[in-house]
Amino acid sequence: MESIQVRATPGHYECRSGVLQELPRLLKEGQFQKVFVISGHQSWEAAQGYFPDLTAFHVAYSTYSGECSDTEIARQSELANIHGSDLILGVGGGKVLDVAKAVGNEVNKDVALVPTLASTCAATTPLSVKYSDEGEFITYTIFPRSTYLVLVEPEILVQAPIAYLKAGIGDTLAKWYEARALIEELPSTPIPVKLAYEVARSCRDVLVADGEKAVKDQQNGRLSDAFIRVIETNLLSGGMVGGLGDRYGRIAAAHSIHNGLTHVSEAHSFLHGEKVAYGILVQLVLEGEWEEVRGLFAYYKEIGLPLSLESIGIEPTNVESIGQVIAEYATRDGESIHFPSGHVTKNDVVEAILGLEALQVTLS
């Protein structure tokens, strides 16, 4: 077995109401003076009211383009260098945070992150997922060091659009199914990988126990214990699975199906976690876990996650042809769908998609 590199958590992580008021103190403790803030328009609009006075520091603000692409990373890196930045501060959803991490790696500076959505584990993972400028998945890059600082203000997250929490539940649920597929076949399991397995299991347990309540509480604007448990599972526990398990805790077939879906124009408006959630179902069919699929159908209906290609914008009459497109990209050489047990063919994926569609019809 190859060596396991553990980068389990950010250097400093904190989640509580009012936590951003600690930012000036934390910047001083880290001896940072020139802060380069990368955010989106909506992200900054959501977060700025919670930020403290930063006039004691030299702060420059930049709005990102909407994609974590090589073009955008290069543009933001140039601006960060012009500012003479000693800290990159990302404020936003997963793609903004991935841009900030990639810029930090490019200019060799520490990174601080403030998530405005609980839709992925981007805030706590030492990697960035890269897309083309048009939003098609290209690759992901793992960085040699963890993020310096992550501050989670739950008041921001409870006011975010509910679709992002649901998508985060889908993305984080995949941590269990993908880690299980990767880890359970190992002849021996190193301690960090065992820990990753247990954290992945806890992701599933918390989401199954509290997911529906967290969604309802957010819809009612209620900052409940269930909501806090779910957002921290999405943001922190989800990131720890890969941080502890390295390649054995990151991605398998569910994310490959997501990657294939990024090449389908009808699915472009759907969120990362929604596509991953559908990918979980396809992965389970590939594994022959039909009872597990049936069990997840009820949960998906409670949360509002996609059960079929039609539920992510694809007409039933196009399922077979679109399935071919998804399978083409999902089974390319190097895709994570091949990691657990060897080679998965394009035809395997198409049959799984069609089988899932047939089951959905019989159960609806």
C-alpha positions in Angstrom: 0.0 0.0 0.0 1.2 3.5 -0.8 1.9 5.8 2.1 -1.0 7.8 3.7 -0.5 11.6 3.9 -2.6 13.0 6.7 -3.9 16.6 6.6 -7.0 15.9 8.7 -8.2 19.5 9.5 -7.3 23.1 9.0 -4.8 24.6 11.4 -7.6 26.4 13.3 -11.3 25.7 12.9 -14.2 27.3 14.8 -17.9 27.3 14.3 -20.2 29.6 16.4 -22.3 32.7 16.2 -20.1 35.8 16.2 -16.9 34.0 15.4 -15.9 36.4 12.7 -15.4 39.1 15.4 -12.2 37.1 16.3 -10.7 37.7 12.9 -8.6 40.8 13.8 -7.1 39.0 16.8 -6.4 35.9 14.7 -4.8 37.9 12.0 -2.5 39.7 14.5 -1.6 36.4 16.1 -0.6 35.1 12.7 1.3 38.3 12.0 -0.6 38.9 8.8 -0.9 42.5 7.5 -1.8 42.4 3.8 -5.0 40.4 3.3 -6.3 39.6 -0.2 -10.1 38.7 -0.1 -11.6 36.6 -2.9 -15.4 36.4 -2.9 -18.4 36.3 -5.2 -21.0 39.1 -5.4 -23.6 37.1 -3.6 -21.2 35.6 -1.1 -19.9 38.9 0.0 -23.4 40.4 0.2 -24.3 37.5 2.6 -21.1 37.8 4.7 -20.1 41.4 4.9 -22.5 42.3 7.7 -20.8 39.8 10.0 -17.3 41.0 9.3 -15.5 43.1 11.9 -13.6 46.3 11.2 -10.4 45.4 9.3 -9.0 48.9 8.8 -5.9 48.0 10.9 -4.9 45.8 8.0 -4.1 46.4 4.3 -7.1 44.6 2.7 -7.8 44.3 -1.0 -11.0 42.8 -2.4 -11.5 40.8 -5.6 -14.6 39.2 -7.1 -14.2 35.8 -8.7 -15.5 34.9 -12.2 -17.8 32.0 -11.2 -15.5 29.1 -12.0 -12.5 27.5 -10.3 -10.5 27.3 -13.6 -6.8 27.7 -14.4 -7.7 31.0 -16.0 -9.3 32.4 -12.9 -6.6 31.0 -10.6 -3.9 32.7 -12.7 -5.9 36.0 -12.7 -6.4 36.1 -8.9 -2.8 35.0 -8.3 -1.6 38.0 -10.2 -3.8 40.3 -8.3 -2.7 38.8 -5.0 1.0 39.3 -5.9 0.3 42.9 -7.0 -1.2 43.5 -3.5 1.8 41.9 -1.8 -0.6 39.6 0.0 0.6 37.6 3.0 -2.8 35.9 3.5 -5.5 34.8 1.0 -9.0 35.0 2.5 -11.7 33.2 0.6 -15.3 34.0 1.4 -18.1 32.1 -0.3 -19.2 28.7 -1.6 -17.1 25.7 -2.7 -15.8 27.1 -5.9 -14.7 30.5 -4.4 -12.9 28.6 -1.6 -11.3 26.3 -4.1 -10.0 29.3 -6.0 -8.6 30.9 -2.8 -6.8 27.6 -1.9 -5.3 27.3 -5.3 -4.2 31.0 -5.3 -2.6 30.4 -1.9 -0.7 27.5 -3.3 0.3 29.4 -6.4 1.7 32.4 -4.5 2.9 30.3 -1.5 0.9 32.1 1.1 -1.4 31.0 3.9 -5.1 30.7 3.3 -8.1 31.6 5.5 -11.7 30.6 4.6 -15.1 31.7 5.6 -17.8 29.5 4.0 -21.2 31.1 3.2 -22.7 27.8 2.2 -22.7 24.3 3.7 -22.9 22.6 0.3 -19.5 20.9 0.2 -16.4 20.2 2.4 -14.3 22.7 0.5 -13.7 24.8 3.6 -11.7 22.0 5.3 -10.1 20.0 2.4 -6.6 20.8 1.2 -7.5 20.5 -2.4 -9.2 22.3 -5.3 -11.5 20.9 -7.9 -10.8 22.5 -11.3 -13.2 23.1 -14.1 -13.0 24.6 -17.5 -14.2 28.2 -18.0 -17.5 26.6 -19.2 -17.9 24.6 -16.0 -16.8 21.1 -17.2 -14.8 19.1 -14.7 -11.1 18.7 -15.5 -9.2 17.5 -12.4 -8.6 18.0 -8.7 -5.3 19.1 -7.2 -4.2 18.2 -3.6 -2.0 20.8 -2.0 1.0 20.1 0.2 -0.3 21.9 3.3 -3.6 22.5 5.0 -5.6 25.7 5.2 -4.4 28.0 8.0 -7.8 29.2 9.4 -11.5 28.4 8.9 -14.2 30.4 10.6 -17.8 29.3 10.3 -20.6 31.8 11.1 -23.8 29.6 11.3 -26.0 32.7 11.1 -24.8 33.2 7.5 -25.5 29.6 6.7 -29.0 29.4 8.1 -30.0 32.3 5.8 -28.5 30.7 2.7 -30.7 29.2 0.0 -32.0 25.8 1.2 -30.9 24.0 -2.0 -27.3 24.3 -0.9 -27.9 22.6 2.4 -29.7 19.7 0.6 -26.8 19.5 -1.9 -24.3 19.4 1.0 -26.2 16.5 2.5 -25.9 14.7 -0.8 -22.2 15.4 -1.2 -21.4 14.4 2.4 -23.5 11.3 2.3 -21.2 10.1 -0.5 -18.3 10.2 1.9 -19.7 7.0 3.5 -20.5 5.1 0.3 -17.3 6.1 -1.5 -15.0 5.5 1.5 -16.7 2.2 2.3 -16.1 1.1 -1.3 -12.4 2.1 -1.1 -11.6 0.9 2.3 -13.4 -2.4 2.9 -11.5 -4.2 0.2 -8.1 -3.3 1.7 -6.1 -6.4 2.9 -4.9 -4.3 5.9 -6.1 -0.9 7.1 -3.6 1.7 8.5 -4.8 3.7 11.5 -5.5 6.9 9.6 -7.6 5.0 7.1 -9.5 3.3 10.0 -10.2 6.8 11.4 -11.4 8.0 8.0 -13.8 5.0 7.8 -15.3 5.8 11.2 -15.7 9.5 10.4 -17.3 8.6 7.1 -19.8 6.4 9.0 -20.5 9.2 11.4 -21.3 11.4 8.4 -24.0 9.0 7.3 -25.3 8.5 10.9 -25.7 12.3 11.6 -27.2 13.0 8.2 -29.7 10.2 8.5 -30.7 11.2 12.0 -30.7 15.0 11.6 -30.8 15.8 7.9 -34.6 16.1 7.5 -34.9 18.2 10.7 -32.0 20.4 9.7 -33.7 21.2 6.4 -37.0 22.0 8.0 -35.2 24.2 10.7 -33.4 26.2 8.0 -36.6 26.6 6.1 -38.0 28.1 9.3 -34.9 30.2 10.0 -34.2 28.3 13.1 -30.5 27.9 14.2 -31.1 24.5 15.9 -28.7 21.9 17.3 -29.7 19.6 14.4 -28.8 22.3 11.9 -25.4 22.9 13.5 -24.7 19.2 13.5 -25.5 18.9 9.9 -23.6 21.9 8.7 -20.5 20.8 10.7 -20.9 17.3 9.2 -20.9 18.8 5.7 -18.1 21.2 6.3 -15.8 19.5 8.8 -16.5 15.8 9.1 -16.8 15.5 5.3 -13.4 17.1 4.9 -11.8 14.9 7.6 -12.6 11.7 5.7 -10.2 12.6 2.9 -7.9 14.4 5.2 -7.3 11.3 7.2 -7.7 8.6 4.6 -6.0 10.3 1.7 -6.9 8.6 -1.5 -8.8 5.9 0.4 -11.2 8.6 1.8 -11.8 10.8 -1.1 -13.8 9.8 -4.2 -15.0 6.7 -6.0 -17.9 6.1 -8.5 -20.4 8.6 -7.2 -18.0 11.5 -8.1 -17.2 10.0 -11.4 -20.9 10.1 -12.3 -20.9 13.7 -11.2 -18.0 14.4 -13.5 -19.9 12.8 -16.4 -22.9 15.0 -15.6 -20.9 18.2 -15.9 -20.7 17.4 -19.6 -24.5 17.3 -19.9 -25.9 20.8 -20.6 -29.3 20.0 -19.2 -27.7 19.3 -15.8 -25.5 22.5 -15.6 -28.0 24.4 -13.4 -27.9 21.7 -10.7 -25.5 21.8 -7.8 -22.4 19.6 -7.3 -24.0 17.8 -4.4 -27.2 17.1 -6.3 -25.2 15.4 -9.0 -23.1 13.5 -6.5 -26.2 12.3 -4.7 -27.5 10.8 -8.0 -24.0 9.3 -8.4 -24.4 7.5 -5.1 -27.4 5.6 -6.5 -25.6 4.7 -9.7 -22.6 3.5 -7.6 -24.8 1.3 -5.5 -26.4 -0.3 -8.5 -22.9 -1.0 -9.9 -22.1 -2.7 -6.6 -25.4 -4.7 -6.8 -26.7 -3.0 -3.6 -30.3 -2.8 -4.6 -31.7 -2.9 -1.1 -29.6 0.0 -0.1 -30.8 1.9 -3.1 -34.4 1.2 -2.2 -33.7 2.4 1.4 -32.1 5.7 0.1 -35.1 6.4 -2.1 -37.2 7.3 0.9 -34.5 9.4 2.5 -33.9 11.3 -0.8 -37.6 12.0 -1.0 -37.6 13.5 2.5 -34.6 15.7 1.8 -35.4 16.6 -1.8 -32.4 14.9 -3.6 -32.6 13.6 -7.2 -33.7 10.1 -7.7 -33.5 10.0 -11.5 -32.0 11.7 -14.5 -35.4 13.4 -15.0 -35.0 15.0 -11.6 -31.8 16.7 -12.8 -33.4 18.1 -15.9 -33.1 15.2 -18.4 -36.1 14.2 -20.4 -37.0 10.5 -20.0 -36.8 10.0 -23.8 -33.2 11.2 -23.7 -32.1 9.0 -20.8 -30.3 6.3 -22.9 -28.4 8.8 -25.1 -27.5 11.0 -22.2 -26.5 7.9 -20.2 -24.0 7.2 -23.0 -22.5 10.7 -22.5 -22.3 10.4 -18.8 -20.7 6.9 -19.1 -18.2 8.2 -21.6 -16.7 10.8 -19.3 -17.3 8.8 -16.0 -15.2 5.9 -17.2 -12.2 7.7 -18.7 -8.8 6.5 -17.7 -7.8 7.8 -14.3 -11.4 8.4 -13.2 -12.2 7.4 -9.6 -14.9 5.0 -10.7 -12.0 2.5 -11.4 -10.4 2.9 -7.9 -12.2 0.3 -5.8 -12.1 -2.9 -7.9 -10.5 -2.3 -11.2 -12.0 -1.4 -14.6 -15.6 -0.3 -15.0 -16.8 -0.1 -18.6 -19.0 2.4 -20.3 -21.6 -0.2 -20.8 -21.6 -1.1 -17.1 -22.5 2.5 -16.3 -25.2 2.8 -19.0 -26.8 -0.4 -17.7 -26.7 0.9 -14.1 -28.4 4.2 -15.1 -31.1 2.3 -17.0 -31.6 -0.1 -14.1 -31.9 2.8 -11.7 -34.5 4.5 -14.0 -36.5 1.3 -14.2 -36.5 0.9 -10.4 -37.5 4.5 -9.9 -40.5 3.9 -12.1 -41.6 0.8 -10.3 -41.4 2.5 -6.9 -43.0 5.8 -7.8 
